[in-house]
């Protein structure tokens, strides 16, 4: 398998795993930056639950299709905007997760209530529900994200980034699980919030390629192929 084909398959696996977890819906998308500053991204019209490598296209930073059938999603700007200002980022996930989005809809801050979820804390918020379908909105999101691994979009969704697609996937998973636990705990009272020291300890122990791979393998096995 060629390196590009392998990256396409990783992107397919990522999106299908997120769809199966109800983190990505029919509009979600993810991308991988290639060395020549182009990117792999799923086509806008693809069925996320039935995704194959044939649904992955290669585009430039202006959204022009270089290789593949179909057009990129309208929010390709979201990916290009982050890549332009974050040379460290090699992969981006944009999803519409329920629990994380509920917090932004209710004006509640994302809180570190779960070890893995604390890895992305603090999570900046783009204070707009608008689609990231133009350069101006993409620049606003990139500025909001800054040097962080994740950001929330008010009443819209979330974005996570990573040095590879596995990392971006795992952080999206961790963030949504944290938001779910936070919401459920809030039904009982005030959830316990990790201290700065506890957050640092979590980062030292849990930000691990080995553990990220374990999380990836766990959900990939559930796809059944």
N, C-alpha and C positions, 0 to 999 in steps of 0.2 A: 504494500500500500504506500503510495507517495505521501510525502509530508503534508501537502495541501489536502489530499483526500482524507488523511487522518484527522486534520484539524476540522474539516467539514463534518466528519462523523462525531467528533467531540461536541461540536455545536449542535448537531442533531440530538445527541444524547442529552445535553444540557436542557434544551428547550422541551423535549419530551418529558424529562423528569420534572421540570417545573410545572408543566401542564398537568401531569398526573397528580401533583400535589396541590393543584388549584392556586398556584402562585402566578403562573402565566395563563392568560385566557386567550381568546381568539385574536387578540391584538398584540400580544407580547412579542418581544424580539430580543435577540442577543447577537453579539458580534465578536470577531477576533481580528485584531490588527495584524496585517502581514508586513514583512520586512520592507517592502517597497512603498509603504504608507498607503496601501489600499486595504480594504477590509472584506472579510467574509461576513455575510448577514443573511438571515432567512428572508425569503420573499414575503411581501405583504399579504398576498392572497393565499398563502399556504395553509393547510390544515395542521395546526400545531401538534395534535395528538397522533397524526399519521405522517409526520415529517420524515423525509429521506434526504440524502445528500443532493438529490436532484432539485430540492427546494432551497438550496443555498446558492447565492450569487456572490460574485466579486464586484465591488464598486469602488470608485474613487471617493475622495472626500467631498465631492460635489454631488454625489449620488448617481453618477453616470455608470451604467452597467458595463463592466469589462468582460465578464464571463458569466454564463448561466442564463437560464430561461426565467422570465418573470421580472417584475420590478421590485425594488426594495420597499420597505414600509415607509409611509410618509414621514415618520419620525426618525429617519436615518440621520437627520440633523443632530439628534441627541447624541449619537455615537460619535459623529465627526467632531462635534463641538468639544467633547471631552478629550478625544485623541489629540486635538490641536494644541491643548494646553497642558496635557498630562503625558509626557513622554514615557513615564513609568508604567502607564496603563496599557495592557495588551488585550484586555477583554472587557466587555460591558454587557450587563444584563439590565433590561428595562421590563418591569413587570407591573401588574395591577393587583397586588396581593390584598386580600380582604382586611385582615386584622391591622396591618400597618396603616392602611388607608383609613380605616375607621378612626384611628387615633387622630389623624390630621383633620378629618371631617368634624370631629368634636373639639378640636383645639387642644388636645392633650399631648403633652410632650412624650416622646419615646424615652423610656427609662430603662436602665440596666437592671433587669430583674432575673436574668438567666445567664449563666456563665458564658455560653457561646454567643448569646445576643449582646453581651457587653463588649465584644470585639469591635463592633461598629460604632459604639457610643463615644462621643456625642454624634447624633445624626442631624445634620443641618436640614432645614426645610425651605424648599422653594415655595414662596407664598403666592402661588398662582395655580389654578387648575387647568390652565391652557395647555393644549397639545404642544409638544416640542417639535413643531413641523416647519420651523424656519430658523435661520441663523441667529436672529436676535434672541429668540427664546432659548436656543441651544447655548448661546454665550451666557445668558442669565443662569441657566442650570449649572454650567461649568464653573461659573464664579461662586455659586452657592455651594457646590460640592467642594471646591477648594482642593486641599490635599487629603480629603477624607476618603474612606473606602465605600461610603454609602451616603445617599441623600433620599429624603422623602419629598414628594410633590403633592401639595395640598389638594385633597379630594380627587386625586388622580392615580398615584402609584408610587413606585420606588425605583431607584437605580443603584446597582452595586458594580464595583469595578475590581479588577484584579490583575496580577501579573500573568495569569492564564485563565482560561474559561472555567477550570475547576474551582479556582479561588472565588471568582465572581459568583458562580453557582452556589457554593457553600455559604458565602456571606448572605446571599439572598435568602437562603433557607434558614440560617441562624436568626436573621433579623425578623422574619415573619413568625418564627416560633416564639421569639421573645415578645413580640407584639401580642400574640395570642395569649401567652401566659400572663402578660401584664393586664390585658383586658379581663381575663377570667378572675384574676386576683382582685381587680378593682370592684368586682361584683360582691366580694366578701368584705372588703375594707381597703385599707391603704397597703399596697404591696411593699415588700421589703426592697429597698434600693441599695445596690452594691456600693460600697465605699470606694474612694479613689484607690486605696491600697488593694482592695479586692479585685477591682477592675484590672489593675496592673498585674496582679498574680494570675488572673485569667488569661491575659494577653501572653504572659510568659509561658504558660502551660498549654494553652489551647490554640494559639496561632502556630500551627504546625502542619507542614506538608503531609506528614504521615496521617494526622487526624483528618485533614481535608480530603485526602484520598479515601480514607475509611468512610467518610460521609458520602462521597461520590459513589463509591462501590455499593454502599447500602441501598441507595435509591436506584442505581442503575440495575441492580439485581431484580428490583420490583418491576422493571419494564418487561421482564420475561424473555429478553433476547440479547 
